[in-house]
Amino acid sequence: MLKKMFSMIKNQISGSKKIITRCDENGSLCVIPKDILVHELLPFLDLKALMKLRSASKELYDLVNLFLKNEVYAKRIGLIALSKGSKFYAIGESVAHRVISDSIWDAIFNDGFQDINITPLHISNSFSSKVTLFKSEKAAKEKIKSQTFFGENQKVYSKPYLAKVDLLEDVLFAKLDKDTIGYTTEAIPFEQIGKCSIQYIEDSEPSTSNINTSP
């Protein structure tokens, strides 16, 4: 029986590139219970095979998305599917608080640096790319602490900021980083996070905005 099921999947993956829109056009694969497909068959496929299967029909598209939302399976593959409404803590790129200055006055009185008056725009721009999502506020703050750079007299030269993020994309894929054990979902990096609602919650009164960093 298991061999027959794998044969069905193989036929779906290697079949026509035409997108199938009706369940009854998917062949015998659709009669297999969803739980069996997700927990017994899909874990044996690599990422390339999963993506091909996902493109075969609307039903299989949803099934593979469901599979990749499971953290256990996502850690094996190295890719996780995040759904609309998912909530995370996030940090963006580091924001410069002090920059090298050409002013002679800064050279005399300010160690050769110019202090930057950080505005909400500086903070929001830092989330336009290279955002890292965290499941816990504690983990996000620990990351901020590790990436905060202090100069002389313990002045902050640069640091990332903290925010709460609600995802607005129906499905958002994220590649997972590896730690010493394997792929981890504790911190999820993005080059461009896409549509989301962001509430900036550090160093000022909370403010909320909807952004879209998709190309």
Backbone as a ProteinNet text record, in pm:
[ID]
protein_1_A
[PRIMARY]
MLKKMFSMIKNQISGSKKIITRCDENGSLCVIPKDILVHELLPFLDLKALMKLRSASKELYDLVNLFLKNEVYAKRIGLIALSKGSKFYAIGESVAHRVISDSIWDAIFNDGFQDINITPLHISNSFSSKVTLFKSEKAAKEKIKSQTFFGENQKVYSKPYLAKVDLLEDVLFAKLDKDTIGYTTEAIPFEQIGKCSIQYIEDSEPSTSNINTSP
[TERTIARY]
82.8	0	86.7	189.3	278.1	349	391.5	458.9	366.2	239.6	141.6	121.8	119.6	102.4	219.1	341.8	459.5	456.5	404.8	393.1	297.8	189.5	93.6	159.9	237.3	306.2	408	482.4	582.8	517.9	401.1	330.5	285.7	243.3	201.2	318.5	435.7	552.4	607.8	612.2	675.8	578	452.1	350.9	356.1	246.1	237.4	255.9	310.4	328.4	197.1	93.5	-35.1	-87.3	-133.1	-188.2	-327.9	-349.8	-478	-563.9	-684.5	-768.6	-883.4	-913.7	-1025.1	-972.9	-1035.8	-991.4	-1002.3	-1109.6	-1128.1	-1030.2	-948.4	-846.1	-711.9	-704.3	-578.1	-549.8	-643.1	-619.1	-634.9	-575.3	-595.1	-534.5	-441.2	-373.1	-470.2	-576.5	-669.8	-758.3	-766.4	-850.6	-777.4	-646	-569.6	-601.8	-633.1	-662.5	-550.1	-588.5	-491.8	-386.4	-428.8	-334.6	-226	-263.7	-165.3	-65.9	-115.7	-26.2	72.1	20.2	103.5	204	160.6	245.7	318.6	273.4	334.4	410.6	368.7	430.4	517.1	464.1	539.1	671.9	685.3	815.2	929.3	897.1	1001.2	1047.8	982.5	1018.1	1116.7	1205.5	1295.1	1223.9	1290.5	1226.9	1188.5	1274.8	1246.5	1120.8	1108.7	991.8	865.4	876.5	761	710.7	802.5	762.4	697	745.5	682.7	542.7	530.3	399.7	303.4	353.6	271.5	212.1	283.4	237.2	139.4	112.2	29.8	-118.5	-167.6	-309.4	-333.1	-452.9	-489.3	-490.2	-541.2	-549.4	-410.4	-319	-183.2	-104.3	-136	-77.2	-107.7	-234	-274.8	-214.6	-203.8	-152.1	-4.6	75.4	218.2	237.2	154.7	160.9	134	32.5	-0.4	116.2	179.4	294	408.7	437.5	551	521	395.9	363.9	399.9	417.6	456	605.1	640.2	780.1	870.8	820.4	902.2	946.6	852.3	885.3	964.7	931.4	1003.5	1151.4	1181.9	1321.6	1397.8	1329.1	1395.4	1427.9	1335.6	1348.1	1435.3	1426	1496	1412	1280.8	1188.7	1060	1008.4	883.6	782.5	655.6	546.4	476.8	472.8	406.3	276	169.1	37.8	-4.9	-102.1	-157.9	-208.5	-177.3	-219	-116.3	-6.7	99.8	162.1	191.8	244.2	384.1	473.5	612.2	664.4	773.9	858.3	964.9	1011.9	1106.7	1209.6	1325.9	1425.8	1468.5	1499	1544.9	1695.6	1743.6	1886.7	1927	2054.3	2103.2	2088.9	2051.3	2036	2154.4	2221.3	2337.8	2294.1	2353.8	2328.5	2438.3	2557.3	2669.8	2743.6	2780.7	2854.2	2976.1	3077.3	3198.9	3165.7	3218.9	3189.4	3315.6	3296.9	3407	3419	3326.2	3324.5	3440.2	3507	3616.5	3563.8	3440	3380.7	3353.3	3305.3	3285.1	3418.3	3520.7	3653.2	3704.4	3672	3720	3632.4	3501.5	3410.7	3334.9	3340.5	3253.7	3328.1	3457.3	3538.3	3538.1	3510.1	3510.6	3383.3	3281	3154.3	3040.8	2940.8	2819.5	2705.7	2633.4	2518.7	2399.5	2329.5	2211.7	2086	1996.2	1866.8	1774.9	1757.9	1681	1532.9	1473	1331.2	1256.4	1122.8	1046	1077.9	1115.1	1149.3	1275.2	1376.6	1497.2	1461.3	1373.8	1337.6	1257.4	1157.4	1075.4	1158.3	1253.3	1339.4	1427.2	1459.1	1545.2	1474.1	1341.1	1263.8	1228.4	1282.4	1248.4	1316.6	1420.7	1487.9	1562.5	1599.5	1676.8	1615.3	1489.9	1418	1433.2	1449.1	1454.4	1336.7	1259.7	1142.2	1175.7	1115.8	1135.5	1000	992.5	868.4	853.6	963.7	957.5	1022.9	966.2	1022.7	1160.5	1177.2	1304.8	1417	1391.3	1493.6	1526.5	1424.2	1446.9	1532.1	1503.2	1580.1	1723.7	1743.1	1879.4	1959.5	1891.6	1958.6	1993	1902.2	1929.6	2050.2	2054.1	2165.6	2298	2297.2	2421.7	2466.3	2372.7	2405.5	2416.8	2405.7	2422.1	2570.2	2616.9	2759	2778.1	2862.8	2893.6	3033.6	3048.4	3179.3	3231.7	3310.3	3366	3255.1	3279.7	3184.1	3050	3054.8	2935.3	2821.4	2856.7	2755.8	2718.7	2589.6	2543.3	2580.7	2653.5	2689.9	2590.2	2539.6	2437.8	2364.9	2240.7	2161.1	2037.9	1986.8	1858.6	1744.3	1622.7	1505.7	1406.5	1317.7	1221.5	1083.4	1010.6	874.1	792	661.3	569.5	522.1	516.3	481	363.2	262	151.4	162.6	173.8	188.1	53.8	55.1	-66	-68.1	39.3	42.7	-35.1	-103.1	-172.4	-73.8	36.4	142.8	276.2	366.2	498.2	603.3	689.1	794	919.6	985.4	1110.1	1212.1	1333.7	1442.7	1494.3	1519.8	1564.7	1716.7	1769.7	1913.1	1945.9	2072.1	2118.1	2195.3	2173.4	2259.1	2343.8	2397.7	2486	2410.8	2279.3	2199	2139.6	2093.6	2027.5	1948.9	1849.3	1766.3	1686.8	1673	1603.5	1492.9	1385.1	1275.4	1271.7	1374.8	1378	1398.7	1475.8	1496.2	1482.9	1392.3	1363	1401	1506.5	1552.3	1477.7	1460.7	1399.5	1482.1	1500.8	1556.8	1449.3	1328.3	1213.8	1093	1032.7	927.9	792	771.3	642.9	539.9	411.6	303.9	291.5	290.4	278.4	237.6	187.5	159	265.7	332.6	442.8	410.3	428.5	414.9	551.3	607.8	738.8	719.7	792.2	759.8	877.8	988.6	1104.7	1146.6	1186.1	1245.2	1149.7	1023.4	927.1	787.5	686.9	550.1	524.8	450.9	425.2	355.5	398.8	333.8	317.5	211	178.1	171.9	219.2	208.6	199.3	136.7	133.5	238	322.8	425.9	424	482.5	498.5	636.7	726.1	862.5	882.9	771.9	785.1	832.4	905.6	952.9	836.8
-120.4	0	125.9	126	241.9	265.2	154.7	165.4	226.8	188	241.7	391.6	433.3	575.3	658	605.6	676.9	686.7	583	585.1	695.8	714.4	821.1	958	978.3	1106	1128.8	1023	1034.8	1076.5	1019	1054.1	1200.1	1248.8	1388.3	1482.5	1447.2	1533.9	1538.4	1423.1	1414.9	1435.7	1464.1	1478.1	1610.5	1644.6	1767.1	1890.2	1997.2	2123.3	2200.8	2152.6	2220.9	2224.7	2340.7	2353.5	2291.7	2196.2	2127.7	2203.6	2237.6	2319.3	2241.8	2122.7	2045.4	1923.7	1895.5	1783.2	1652	1634.9	1506.7	1487.4	1588.4	1573.2	1533.9	1523.8	1492.5	1343.7	1262.1	1118.8	1058.9	941.3	864.7	930.2	1022.4	1082.9	1154.8	1212.7	1290.5	1204.4	1074	988.1	943.8	968.3	932.4	1033.2	988	1080.6	1181.6	1306	1414.3	1382.4	1324.2	1293.8	1196.6	1099.7	1002.9	1071.2	1157.9	1229.9	1317.6	1393.2	1488.4	1418.9	1314.1	1254.8	1127.3	1063.9	937.1	944.5	1032.9	1035.9	1159.7	1277.4	1400.1	1410.1	1356.4	1364.4	1295	1208.4	1137.4	1214.5	1326.4	1403.1	1513.8	1546	1659.7	1787.9	1901.5	2030.2	2046.4	2002.9	2016.1	1938.9	1816.4	1734.4	1795.4	1851.2	1913.9	2033.1	2115.1	2232.4	2193.2	2086.3	2038.4	1985.4	1910.9	1857.8	1971.5	2074.7	2189.9	2261.1	2258.7	2329.3	2247.6	2123.5	2035.3	2070.3	2121.4	2154	2240	2297.3	2378.6	2292.8	2170	2083.4	2047	2015.4	1979.3	2102.3	2216.6	2343.9	2366.1	2350	2368.4	2261.4	2139.4	2028.3	2048.2	2088.7	2111.3	2231	2334.9	2448.6	2403.2	2318.2	2265.3	2185.6	2106.2	2025.3	2113.8	2221	2307.2	2404.6	2411.2	2489.2	2413.1	2282.8	2199.5	2218.4	2267.7	2301	2179.2	2064.2	1942.2	1910.4	1916.2	1887	2001.2	2124.8	2240.4	2234.6	2189.7	2180.3	2074.7	1972.5	1870.1	1923.3	2005	2055.4	2180.9	2265.1	2393.5	2506.6	2483.9	2585.6	2577.1	2692.3	2694.1	2784	2744.4	2824.8	2896.6	3027.9	3108.8	3161.2	3152	3187.4	3327.5	3379.7	3511.4	3515.3	3623.3	3635.4	3587.4	3526.3	3483.4	3605.6	3593.3	3706.2	3674	3770.5	3752.8	3882.1	3868.1	3982.2	3989.5	4109.6	4125	4232	4215.4	4322.4	4345.7	4471.8	4507	4521.8	4593.8	4620.2	4722.8	4724.4	4819.3	4963.1	5051.7	5194	5268.8	5350	5425.4	5538.6	5545	5653.8	5760.1	5719.6	5813.3	5780.4	5883.7	5864	5955.6	5917.8	5999.1	6135.2	6238.1	6375.4	6444.8	6534	6616.5	6748.1	6771.5	6898.5	6906.5	7019.8	7039.6	7044.6	7093.8	7100.6	6960.8	6872.1	6733.7	6667.5	6704.9	6648.1	6689.4	6813.1	6864.6	6818.3	6828.6	6807.6	6674.1	6601.5	6483.1	6362.5	6354	6238.7	6215.5	6320.4	6305.7	6245.4	6231.7	6173.3	6274	6253.2	6334.1	6247.7	6298.1	6225.6	6237.5	6126	6123.4	6129.1	6218.4	6224.9	6120.1	6007.7	5896.5	5931.9	5916.4	5945.3	5816.2	5818	5699.7	5654	5747.9	5710.9	5624.9	5660.9	5578.7	5434.9	5422.9	5290.5	5212.6	5277.3	5206.4	5164.3	5248.6	5212.7	5091.9	5073.4	4960.1	4826.3	4829.9	4707.3	4682.7	4762.9	4748	4627.9	4576.3	4455	4390	4265.1	4188.9	4193.9	4153.8	4144.4	4003	3992.1	3861.7	3848.9	3739.9	3716.2	3622.4	3649.6	3567.9	3532.4	3413.9	3373.4	3435.8	3471	3527.6	3665	3752.3	3885.5	3876.9	3781.1	3765.3	3735	3642.3	3606.9	3725.6	3803.2	3920.6	4024.3	4046.2	4145	4099.1	3969	3916.9	3940.2	3925.7	3951.1	4099.2	4185.9	4330.1	4362.7	4304.8	4329.3	4286.6	4171.1	4120.2	4201.9	4273.5	4350.8	4501.1	4540.6	4681.6	4712.3	4814.6	4850.8	4977.1	4965.4	5079.2	5131.3	5263.3	5324.5	5376.1	5481.1	5539.9	5595.5	5591.2	5640.1	5566.9	5443.6	5358.9	5424.5	5508.4	5564.9	5462.6	5458.2	5366.6	5422.8	5343.2	5383.4	5328.3	5209.6	5152.4	5040.5	5018.8	4911.1	4885.5	4762.7	4735.1	4766.1	4773.7	4805.8	4690	4695.2	4587.1	4626.4	4528.1	4552.2	4424.5	4442.4	4329.6	4326.7	4207.7	4193.7	4098.5	4141	4054.5	4035.5	3911.3	3884.4	3898.7	3961.8	3984.8	3904.8	3830.3	3743.4	3615.6	3558.2	3431.1	3321.4	3313.4	3217.8	3286.3	3275.7	3336.9	3231.4	3200.6	3101.5	3168.7	3099	3149.9	3037.7	3065.1	2969.7	2976.5	2860.4	2853.5	2850.9	2911.9	2906.1	2779.9	2740.9	2624.7	2669.5	2597.1	2615.5	2489.8	2465.2	2349.6	2217.5	2221.7	2099	2074.9	2178.7	2166.4	2293.1	2282	2398.4	2440.8	2570.7	2622.8	2719.2	2719.9	2814.7	2921.2	2925.1	3024	3164.9	3177.2	3305.4	3280.5	3354.4	3331.1	3456	3448.8	3567.4	3586.6	3712.6	3747.6	3855.5	3842.8	3953.1	4058.5	4012.5	4102.6	4031.6	4091.5	4023.1	4027.4	4118.6	4125.1	4206.9	4177	4253.7	4217.8	4320	4295.4	4423.4	4406.6	4518.3	4519.3	4633.5	4642.5	4745.4	4704.6	4796.1	4811.2	4931	4957.2	4984.2	4912.6	4915	4950.6	4996	5023	5168.8	5222.5	5355.7	5470.7	5439.2	5546	5489.8	5574.6	5527.2	5433.8	5322.6	5229.3	5298.1	5266	5316.8	5202.5	5207.7	5096.7	5143.9	5058.8	5089.3	4960	4967.6	4854.9	4879	4779.4	4795.8	4677.5	4696.7	4590.1	4604.3	4511.2	4517.5	4422.8	4368.7	4281	4361.8	4294.2	4366.4	4419.7
0	0	0	86.2	93.9	-38.8	-103.3	-232.4	-336.2	-331.7	-425.4	-404.2	-276.1	-245.5	-296.8	-277.3	-327.2	-479.3	-544.1	-689.7	-734.2	-657.6	-688.6	-679.4	-572.1	-553.6	-664.1	-698.5	-803.9	-934.6	-964.2	-1086.7	-1084.4	-965.2	-953.6	-977.4	-921.5	-930.6	-1071.9	-1138	-1269.3	-1384.1	-1353.5	-1456.7	-1528.4	-1593.3	-1671.9	-1585.3	-1644.7	-1573.8	-1562.9	-1629.3	-1624.5	-1481.1	-1436.9	-1302.9	-1300.3	-1209.6	-1198.4	-1099	-1135.6	-1048.7	-985.7	-1035.1	-981.2	-905.9	-792.8	-710.8	-786.8	-867.4	-934.9	-1049.1	-1080.8	-1183.3	-1123.3	-991.1	-926.4	-919.2	-965.5	-964	-825.7	-807.1	-684.6	-562	-581.5	-467.4	-375.5	-430.1	-349.6	-260.7	-286.5	-202.8	-77.5	-70	49.3	159.4	281.1	391.2	411.3	441.8	457.5	563.6	676	783.7	738.4	655.4	605.8	513.3	426.3	335.8	413	509.9	583.5	673.4	742.9	846	803.2	695.9	655.9	524.2	433.9	300.9	276.8	302	272.6	347	470.7	538.3	464.7	368	293.9	170.6	139.3	19.7	54.4	-40.9	-20.1	-63.2	-44.2	-70	-216.5	-306.7	-449.8	-487.2	-436	-466	-405.9	-286.8	-222.6	-302.6	-354	-430.5	-563.1	-624.3	-748.1	-719.4	-610.4	-572.3	-540.7	-476.7	-437.7	-558.3	-669.7	-789.4	-873.3	-832.1	-914.4	-909.3	-796.9	-785.5	-663.1	-654.2	-537.4	-411.1	-421.2	-303.9	-252.3	-343.9	-303.2	-259.4	-317.2	-272.5	-124.6	-88	51.6	141.2	90	169.9	204.3	106.2	131.3	224	207.2	299.9	442.6	459.6	591.9	648.8	564.9	607.2	655.4	581.8	615.3	729	773.5	893.1	1020.1	1007.8	1121.7	1148.6	1266.9	1296.1	1291.1	1330.6	1329.3	1187.3	1093.2	953.6	890.7	926.8	872.2	908.5	1029.3	1072.6	993.8	947	865.6	726.4	673.4	536.8	530.4	634.7	633.2	579.5	570.7	519.8	600.1	642.1	718.5	649.4	656.1	601.3	716.1	709.4	810.9	752.6	828	775	816.1	746.2	775.4	919.2	989.9	1128.7	1228.9	1180.6	1271.7	1338.1	1466.8	1544.3	1596.3	1583.4	1625.9	1687.5	1760.7	1793.4	1685	1656.1	1545.7	1576.3	1517.7	1517.3	1373	1343.3	1210.2	1206.6	1107.2	1098.6	1204.7	1237	1337.1	1286.8	1377.7	1347.8	1407.9	1326.8	1374.4	1466.7	1584.7	1679.5	1674.6	1631	1618.6	1489.5	1413.2	1288.4	1288.3	1211.7	1201.5	1140.7	1201	1157.8	1107.2	1008.3	957	1033.5	1124.5	1197.4	1296.5	1296.4	1391.7	1534.9	1550.4	1683.9	1738.3	1651.6	1695	1727	1651.8	1677.5	1814.7	1854.9	1983.3	2099.5	2080.3	2193.2	2190	2079	2068.4	2012.7	2038	1996.4	1845.9	1768.6	1623.4	1567	1649.7	1604.9	1617.9	1533.4	1539.1	1592.4	1690.6	1745.4	1650.8	1631.3	1544.8	1631.4	1596.4	1664.9	1602.7	1671.2	1615.7	1611.4	1494.2	1473.8	1441.4	1447.8	1407.4	1265.5	1177.2	1039.9	1035.8	1116.8	1123.6	1162.7	1261.6	1312.9	1209.5	1148.4	1049.5	928.9	886.3	773.3	804.4	931.9	968.5	953.6	936.5	918.1	771.6	680.9	539.2	475.7	539.6	491.1	606.3	587.3	685.6	825.1	830.4	957.4	1012.5	1144.1	1208.8	1304	1289	1371.9	1487	1601.8	1721.5	1781.6	1839.7	1904.5	2042.6	2105	2239.9	2244.9	2328.1	2347	2411.3	2501.3	2570.4	2471.8	2378.2	2279	2189.7	2153.2	2068.5	2141.2	2268.6	2345.3	2368.1	2384.1	2398.6	2271.1	2155.9	2028	2013.8	2054.8	2051.1	2137.4	2255.3	2346.9	2285.4	2218	2158.7	2038.3	1973.8	1854.2	1881.2	2007.6	2043.9	2062.2	1990.5	1994.8	2078	2179.9	2266.1	2234.4	2240.6	2223.1	2355.6	2348.9	2470.1	2558.9	2689.1	2788.5	2780.3	2726.4	2716.6	2638.3	2543.1	2454.6	2347.7	2313.2	2209.3	2072.5	1994.6	1858.7	1756.4	1780.7	1692.4	1764.9	1726	1785.2	1698.9	1698.6	1633.8	1730.1	1675.6	1757.5	1757.4	1854.9	1877.1	1825.8	1774.3	1727.5	1740.7	1739.1	1724.8	1580	1522.4	1381.1	1365.5	1290.3	1248.8	1097.8	1053.2	910.1	839.7	722	643.7	514.1	485.9	368.1	398.5	297.9	318	356.3	283.2	314.4	290.3	385.6	373.2	405.2	307.7	329.1	383	474.5	531.6	539.7	490.2	505.5	648.4	704.8	843.4	851.3	956.1	982.8	1061.4	1056.7	1132.1	1255.4	1366.4	1482.6	1498.1	1616.3	1635.8	1626.5	1644.9	1641.8	1503.9	1439	1308.9	1279.8	1192.2	1160.9	1284.5	1302.6	1420.1	1379.8	1458.6	1436.7	1546.1	1629.9	1737.7	1683	1576.7	1508.7	1359.1	1294.4	1152.9	1073.6	992.1	918.1	786.2	747.9	620.2	552.8	423.2	345.8	322.9	290.1	274.7	333	432.7	507.7	439	343.8	275.3	351.4	330.2	392.2	539.9	624.1	767.5	838.9	959	1047.7	1155.8	1173.1	1268.8	1376.8	1501	1614.1	1679.3	1668	1726.7	1875.5	1959.2	2101.6	2191.1	2134.2	2218.3	2212.2	2327.8	2341.2	2312.2	2286.7	2260.6	2278	2264.2	2269.6	2151.5	2174.6	2064.8	1948.2	1827.5	1707.3	1609.8	1530	1441.8	1297.6	1206.5	1064.1	986.4	870	777.5	670.6	645.8	544.5	450.4	336	238.4	179.2	213.4	161.8	45.1	-8.9	-124.9	-243.9	-336.7	-455.2	-536.4
[MASK]
+++++++++++++++++++++++++++++++++++++++++++++++++++++++++++++++++++++++++++++++++++++++++++++++++++++++++++++++++++++++++++++++++++++++++++++++++++++++++++++++++++++++++++++++++++++++++++++++++++++++++++++++++++++++

